[in-house]
Amino acid sequence: MNNNETQGPGNNPNQPAQPNQPNQKPNGKRRFNIMWIYAILAIVLIGLNFLGRDAVTPQEEIDQGKLIEMLKKGEIGKIELVNREDAEVYLNQKGLSVYFPEVIPNSDGFTATPNYTYKIGSLDRFEEMVENAQQEVSNPVYITNVRRNNWMSDIIGWIIPLVLIVVFYIILMRGMGRNMGGGAGSIFSIGKSRAQLYDKNSSSVNVTFKDVAGLEEAKVEIMEVVDFLKNPEKYTKLGGKIPKGVLLVGPPGTGKTLLAKSVAGEANVPFFSLSGSDFVEMFVGVGASRVRDLFSNAKSKAPCIIFIDEIDAIGRARGKSAITGGNDERESTLNQLLTEMDGFGTNSGVIVLAATNRADILDKALLRAGRFDRQIYVELPDIVGRKEIFEVHMRGLKLGKDVDKDFLAKQTPGFSGADIANVCNEAALMAARKGKEEIDKQDFLDAVDRIIGGLEKKNKIITPEEKKVIAFHEAGHATTSWLLQYAHPLVKVTIVPRGNSLGAAWYLPEERQITTKEQMYHEMIATLGGRAAEQVIFGQISTGALSDLEKVTKQAFAMVTYYGLDDEIGNISYYDSTGQQDYNLTKPYSEKTAETIDKEVSKLIEKAYQEAISILTDHREGLTQLATKLVEEEVIFGEDLERIFGKRPWNNSEDEKLKDAALKAAESRSENQPENESQNA
């Protein structure tokens, strides 16, 4: 579980030298910069703009009043209406002598270019204005309509959009090709596989089996697959066949992907890695095409390993959703995957390694032997595994002398490998925030509290009355858990708000493999101890027990309907491990049975609540002392409960001895591990 999973590209002597400049190719040649295209287009547009203009200086535009005055005086020789939009005015000899005396007219009496221009609005009004202005003129001027085409502007008008479309298409294709790992025109390779290939010369994966801790059983299974690829004769001489698929199943954060990375780092065969969502595309048939391309590449490099992370993205059971039809893209992808893994043409030498935390929704055809021959359950680590994981993640940390890995392993029950990695990182950040030179024990405890309860909110405004209610609520939890035999022992209680809660309590649960009815019942009593304390002390209850009621209701319902722990319902379980019950509109029991279930759940919860009230009533004085101390100090520990109520008579020292023995065995195993690994090598 090493966080340093990447190396610089220059660390591998087998790789080609990387370019020194960002615009330089690996072979030393300079890359083509697309900004040159933009510069050339800008220069062309500016040049065409100048070429499209007239070579002469633009003419002066006159207003309506001056035009009428010139018409009345007979100074205008002709008026040309260009494209029924612009009027070009040519002066006669009289007008030129008045306004342009230095200009010499042509043989026809006019200049080569118009002397003035006039923007017309309405054509009818313009003709009427010209006619009215020349009523007293002996030789009036008539308007001449001229149609003139600007070929350069027309050419620019349809060339520029075409050029922009071509440039946009090139840029789009280059971008899509870059995203798909190809060059220009990679839109045609949309059906190609997106798997990343790692081989023995790759330096991007440096995780080995030494970096995987707390997963000894899973490592044995995975190491056997790697050993099969390295030494196939060892198994084939006895008639054994290479397994076709290995499925890693477990809760999030337990190290499934890390195991796959260790396989990529240990196996000396090509390793294809991709996610299940990489097959999914909006285009129908693309997923199946990518599956075919993936296995085609894998067969060409066999023996090799294909790792599909989060395979439930494409391996969901078929036909359960009524919304999607028979042409569902995911179903087509899954069908192709089933065919490639174990169809008519068998892929020899290709092992499929997949990971998921939702094995219950996978298709049965995908899970059968012949496709996934092995299912490895990667569970949450036990106390020994947690200590090994702490050792892995503490390698690069500067630890204080008071840091005890055995203690931290006991304080983090139910933590996954990812949670433990987060604890180590949070502890380092907290120590750095306080300016410490080393990470001490308290930093790790604060990190555990931060992850479990959330961030402290000391500035949250709480009235003294609310603070008192919260203190008695948390003291009720602590008291009932301390006085019940099978309830989890208390570690710490605080009334400092954390996250969305106004108070929090930390317990040290026992790591059980099975739980009895009495143990679950005691846990329910301890959970209802907060509300019971409010009832005993204040004579009224509040809304602060919402999360407690939710937890108790789910637990009581599970006892009655799932585990068969109710006398009225009997030894019947309505639990569906396949997950198909979620898609049914009806319950698996009758209406009469549903009424009985509701009645028994309510009876069980009410019985636990009354017993919690009875316990707190008998120990009201100790409850008050504990709550008062909690109001004053805001934090109390298990030692405070031991001082008030005495030692718990049910502390099982044998369990502690077994835990210590397991931790010592783990230490001896870790000390001998390098020797064994060298022998295996």
N, C-alpha and C positions, 0 to 999 in steps of 0.2 A: 504494500500500500504506500509506495513511495510517491510523493507529490511531484518530484522532479522527473517528469516523464518525457521530456523533450531535451534534445541537445542541439547545439548550434550546428549548422550545416558544414562548417569547416572542420568539425572534429573527426570526420570520417575520411581517411586518405583515399578511399576507393571512389569517392564522389569527385566529379569534375570541379575545377576551381570556379568559385562564384564570381560574378562580375563585380568590379570595384565601383562602377557608376550605375545609377539606377536606370539610365537609358542605354545600357550596353548589354549585348547578348552574351551568353556564356562562351561563345567562340571568339569573343573580342570585337566583333562588328557592332556598330551602333544600331540601335533600334530605330525604326521609322516612327517619327513623331507625327501624330495625326493633326497637330496644330498647324502643320504646313498646309494641309488641305483647306483649313479655315482661312489662312492668309491668302492663298491663291484665289479662293472664291471671292474674298473681299476686294482684291485687286481687280478681278474681272468685272465685278459689279460696278465698281467706280469707273473703270474704263468705258464700259458700255453706257453708263449714264452720260459721260461726256460726249461719246460718239453719237448718241441719240439726239443730242441737242443741235439746234441750228448753228451754223458757223458764224452767223452775224449776231450782232448785239441785239438783245430783246428790245422790241419797240415799246414806245410810251403808250400807256393805256389812258384814254381820255374818258371824261364823264359825259353824261347825257346832255348837260347844258352846253358844253363847248361844241359837241357834235351838232346840235340843233343850230347854234350860231353860225358854224361853218357852212351848213347846208343852206341857210337863208342868204348868206353872202355869195354863194356860188363858188366857194373855194375848193370843193371836193370834186374830183374827176370821176372816180368810180368807187363802189363799195362791193367787196367780195365776201359773201357769207360762206365760211369754211365749215363743212360738215354740219351746217345748221346750228352751230354753237358759238363761233367767234366771228366777228365782223372785222375785216381788214380795210382800212380807209386809205385811199390813194389821193393825194392832193393834185390839183391841176396846176397850170402855169401860174395862175393868179395866187393860188394858195401857197405854192412853193416860194414865190417872191416875197410873201409876207412872213412865213414861218421858217423857211429854209432857203435864204437867198444865195448861200454858197453852194447849194446842190445843183448839179447840172442834170436835167432829165434825159431819158433815152429818146430815141427817135419817135417813139409813140407818145411822148409827152409825159410819161410817168417814170417814177423811180423803180429800180429792180425789186425793192422790198417795200412793203407797206409803210406809210409814214406814221400811222396810228393803229391801235387795235381797240376794240370795244367788245365787252362781254355782254351778250344779250341775255335777257331773261325769257320772255315769251316772244316767239317768232312773229305772231300776229301783231302784237303791240309794237314791236320794232318796225315792221313794215308800215304800220299806220303812222308811227312817229316820223319816219322818213318822208312819207307822202305829205303829211300836214306841214312839215317844215319847208317844203319846196313849192307851196301853192303859188307864190308870187315870183318864182324863179322861171325865167324864160326857157332855159335849157336844163331841165331837171335830170337828176341821176337816178338810175334804176339799179336795184339790188341784183347782183349776179350770184347764183348758187354754185359753189365749187366743192367737189368731193376730193379730199386729199388723204392719202394713206401714209402713216409713219411706219415704214417697214421695220425699222430698227426697234421701235417700241413694241411692235407686235411680236417680233422674234424674242425679245427679252421677256415678254409677258408669258410665253409658253415654255421657254427654255429654262428660266430660273426655277419655276416649280418642279420641273422634271429633274433638274440637277439636285434640288433639295431633297426630293424623294429618294434619288439614288444614294445620296450621301447618308440620309437617315437609315436607309436599308443596310448600307455597309456597316454603319456604326452599330445598328441593332444586331446584325449577324456576328460582328466581332464580340459584342457583349455576351450574346448567348453562347458563342463558342468558348469564351473565356470561362463562363459559368459551368459549361459542360465538360471542360477539360480539353476542348478541341480548338481548331483554328476557325478561320472564316468559313461560313457555310455549314457550321455544325448544327444548324436547325434540322438537317437531315439525319443527324445522329441522336435524335431525341429518344429513340428506343434503345440506345446503348446503355450498358450497365454503368452505374456511378460508383462502383466499388473501388476502394483504395487498395492498392497492392503493396504488401510489405514482403520483402524477401530477406535472405540472410545478410545481404549487404546494406540493408536499410538501417539508418541510425535514428529514426524517429520513434522507435519503440525500444526502450531499454529496461522494461519491467520483466523480472524473472520470477521464478517460484520463491526465491528468497524474500521478495517484497510482499508476498501474500501470506498473511498470518490469520490464525483463527479458523481456517477452513481445511483442516487436515484431511478429512474424509473426501471432500471434493477434490483436493489436490491429488490424492491418490488416483482417483478416476481419470482426471485430466492428464496426469503424468503418464498414465498407461497409454493414452491415445498418442501422446507425443512420442513415447517409446516405440509404439507400433510403427510410426512413420520413420523413425530413425533406424530401427532394427526390425524390419518386417519378416526376415527369415526366422527370427526367434518364435514367431507365432504361426507363420504359414507352414513350417515344417511339420507342425502338429495338426494341420488341416484347418486352422482358424482363419477367419475372414475379418478384414478391417471393418469396424463399425461405420455405418453410413451417416449417422447423426447423433449428436449429443445435445440435450436440452438442459440448460441451466435454469432452475426455477427457484424463486425465493423472494422475500420482501425487498422493497427498495433499499439500496444502500448496503447490502450485505456483501458485495464484491463480485457480482457476476461478470460485469464488464472487465473488472480487474483480472479475473481468472483468464478471460479471453486475451487480454493484453500480455499476460505472462506466457500464454501459449505462443503468441506471435513472437515473443522475445526468446523463447526456448527452442521452438521447432525450426529446423533448418530446411523448411519447405515454404513455398509461396503461401501467403496468407492474405485472403481477400476480406476486407472489412467494410460493412455498410449497415445502414439502419433499415428497419422494415418500412419506414415511411419513404425511403428512396425509390421504392417500386411504385408508389401511388402517384398517379398523375390524372389530370382532368381529361386527358384524351383516352378514349377507349382503346384497349389493346396495348398501350405503352408498357404497363406493368408486366404483362406476359412476355413482351418482347425483351424487356430488360432481364427477366429471369433466364430466358433462352441465351441471351448474350453472356450473362454471368457464368452460367454453367459451361458454355462453349469455351470461354477463356480459361475456366478452371480445368477443363479436360485437357486442354493443350499444355497445361503446366502441371499435370498430375504427376506424383501425389501432391496434394495441396489441401488447404483448409479454407472453408468459407464461413465467416462469422456474420450472423444476422442479429443485430441488437434490436430489442423490442419487436420480436416477430409477431406479436399479437396485432400489430398494425395491419398485417395481411393474412394472418392465420386464424382470424375469428371464424367461429363455427358458421357454416353456410345454412341459409334457409331459416334463420331465427328472426330476422327482421322482416316485417311485412311491408316496409316502405320501399325497399329496393327490389328491383325485379331480377329476372334471370340474367340480364346482361350487366350485372354489377361488375365494375372494374376490379374490385377487391376479390370477388369470387373467381374472375378470370385469371387474376394473378396467382391466387391460391391453387387453382387447378393446374396451372403450368408448373408451379413449384412442386406439387405432388407428383406430377409426371416426371419431372427431372430427378427427383430424389429416388423414386422407385417406380419407374414406368417400364415400358417395353424395352427401351434401351437403357441399360444400367450404366451409371457413371462409376467406373472402377477407379479407385484411388482418390476420390473426392469426399472429404468429410465435411459435413455441415454442422457447425457449432452455433447454437442459437441461445438467446437469453430472453426471459420474460418474467414478470411478476404477476401475470394474470393467466396462469395455465388453465384455469377453470373455463375460460371462454374459447380456448383453442379448439379447432376442429378435430374430431376423433380420428379422421383419416390421416391427419398430420402426426398424431401421437403414437400411431401403431408401430409395432416392431417392423423393421425393414426400412423405415424412414428415420425416426428417432429411436434408435435401439436402446439408448440410455437416457434416463432422466435423473439428473443430479440435483438434489434439493440443497440449496445454499441457505441455511437457516441463520437466525440471529446467533451471534457467538455467546458461548457460556463464559463463566468467570475466567477460565483458563485462556480461552480465545481472546477475551477482552484484554487480558494482560499482554498477550503476544502482540495484539494490535497496537496497544499503547507503546510497546517497545519499538515497533516499526516507525511510528509517527513521532517518537521522541528522539530519533537519531540526530536530527539537525538542530535540536533545541538546546539552549543553555539552561540546564536545570539546577535548582537549588538542592541542598543536601537533604531537605525535609520532604522531598517528593517521593512518595511511596507508590509504586505501580500496583502492588497488591491491594492497597487501600483504594486506589482509584478504580480498579477492576471491580471491587465490591460495591462501590458507590454508583456504578453506572449499569445497573441491571436493565436489560431490554434495549440497550444501545446497539446500534448497528456499527459496522466499520466506518461508514461515512459520518455518523454522529461522533464517534471517537476522534476521527480526524478533525472534525469541527471543534471539539473540545480543546484539543491541543493547539489549534490555531487561535481560538478565542483566548486561551490562557496566555499565549505569547503576545497577542494584541493588548490585553489588559495590563500585562507587566510592562510593556513598552509605553503604554499610556501613562503609567504611574512613574516612569523614569527609572525603573529597576534595571539592574545589571543581570539578574537571573530570574527565572520563573520559579516561584515557590509553590508550596502546597495550596495556599489560600487562593492563588490565581486560578488553579485548576478547579477548586470548589466553586469559585465565583463563575467560572465558565460553565460548569454543569448547571448551576442555578439559572444562568442566562439562557441556556438552551432549553431547559425544561419549562421554566416559568415565564420567560420573556424579560424584557428590559425593565429595570426598576423605574418607577415614577414617583419619586419622593416629593415632587412639587405639586402633585395632585391634591386638590382641596378636599378635605374630608372633615366634617364637623365632629366635635367631641362625642356626640351621641352615636353617630355612625361608627366612629372608631371603637367605641365600647361594644357595639353590637358585633362588629367584625371580630374583635378580640374574643368574645365569648363563643362566637361561631367556630373559629379556628381552634379554640381551647376545647370545645366539644368534640371535634374530630380527634384531637390529640389524646383526650382522656379516654374515650371509648376504645380507640385503637390500642392504648396502653393496657387497658384492663381486660381485653378480650384475648383469648388464647391464640386464635388463628388469624387475628388481624395483623397487618404488616406493622412492624415496630417503627416508631417515629424517629426521624433524624433531626429535622428542624422545622419550626413553624415561624412564619413572619406575617405581619399585617401591613407591610410595605407593599403598595400596589405593584403588581407586575403584569404587563400585557393588558388583557381585558379583565383580570381578576383583581379584587380588592384585597385578597389575602391568599396565602399559599402554604401548603404543608408538604414536606418531603418525607417519604417513607422508604424503607429498605425492604422491598418485597423478597420473599423466599423464591428461589428458582425451582418451581415444581414442574414435574412432568404430567401429573394428574392432580386434580383438585376435587375434594370431597364436598358434599352438600353443606356440611357444617362450616367448612372453611369459606365457602361462598356466602353463607348466611352471616358469618361474623364480619366479612368485608362489607356487606350491605348495612349492618348495624353501625359500623364505624363511619360509613359514608353519610348516613342519616344523623350522625352525632351532632353536626353543626346546627341543623334545624331544631333538633331536640333540645340543644342547649339554649337556643332562643326561647323556646316554649317554657323551659324550666325556670329561667332567670327572669324573663320579661313578661311572660304570660301571653305573648303574641309572636307571630312569625313574620318573616320578610321575604323579599324576592331574591335574596342573596344565595339561595340554595338551588338555583336553576340547574347548574351543571351537575350538582349532586343528584337531583331528582332524575335527570336524564340518564345518568350512569346507572342508578339503581333500577330504573324502569327497564332498561335494556338487559341488565343482568338478571332480573327476575323473569322477564319474558324468555330469555335463553334457558334458564333453569327449568321452566315449565314446558316449553315447546321443543327445545333442542336436545337437552341432556336427559330428559326423562326423570327429573328429580322431584316431581310432584306426585303426591299420593292419589289425588283425584284423577289426574290425566293418566297416570301410570307410566309404564316403560315404553313410551311412544315418542318418536322424534320426527318432527316435520321439517327437519333441515334438509336442503337439497344441495349437495356438493357439486352438481353439474352446472348450476346457475340457470337452468331452464325455467325454474319457477318464477323468475323475475319477468318473464315474457307472458305468463299466464294471467288471465283476467280474474280467475277464481282462486280462492285459497284451497290448500289441500285438505281442509277439514270442513265439517258442516257448520251451519249457523249455531246450532246448539253447542257444539264443541267450542266455537269461538266465544260464546257467552261464558262457558265454563273456564276457558283460558283467562278471560278478562277478570273473572271473579277470583281465580286462584292467584293471579299476579297481584291484584289489589290486596288480597288477604295476606300474602307473603310480605309485601312492602309494609303494610300496616302493622304486622306483627313485629317486624324488625324495628320500626319506628317506636313502638311502645316499649320494647326492650331497651332501646337507647335512652328513652326518657327515664326508665326505671334505674338504669346504671348511673345516669347523671344526677338523679335525685338522691341516690344513696351516697354519692361522692360530690355533693354540691360544694362543700367547703374547699376541697381540693381544686374543683373546677374554678371557683372564684379566685383562689390564690394564683392559679395558672393564668387566668385572664388578666388579673391585675398586673402580674409581672410582664405579661405580653404588652399591655398598654404602656407600661413604663419604659420597657427596653425595646419593644417592637420586634424582637427576635428572641426565641427561646430554643433550647436544644433538648436532646433526649436526657441529658444529665439533670435538667431542671425537673422533668417528670419523675425521674428516679428519686430525686430529693423530696418530692411532694408525696408521691404514691408508693415509693419503695420499688425494689427491683421486681421485674416481671418473673413470676415463678415458672414460666413456660419457656424461658430461653433455652434452646437446645444447643448445648455445647458440642454435641456430636456433629451437628451440621457444620459448625465453625471448624472443627478438626478436619472434617472431610474437605472443606474448601481450602484450608491451609495445605493439606496433603496434596491436593490437585495442583495448587500453585507451585509447590516445591517440585512436583513431577514435571511441570511445564518448564521450570528453570533448568532442570537436568537435561530435558529433551532439547532445549534451545542451545545448551552448552555443547551437546554432542552432535548437533545438526551439521555444523561445517564438516566434521569428519565423515559423517555418512554421505553428505553430498559429494565430497571429493571421491569417496569410494564409488558412488554411482556414476560419476563422470568418467 
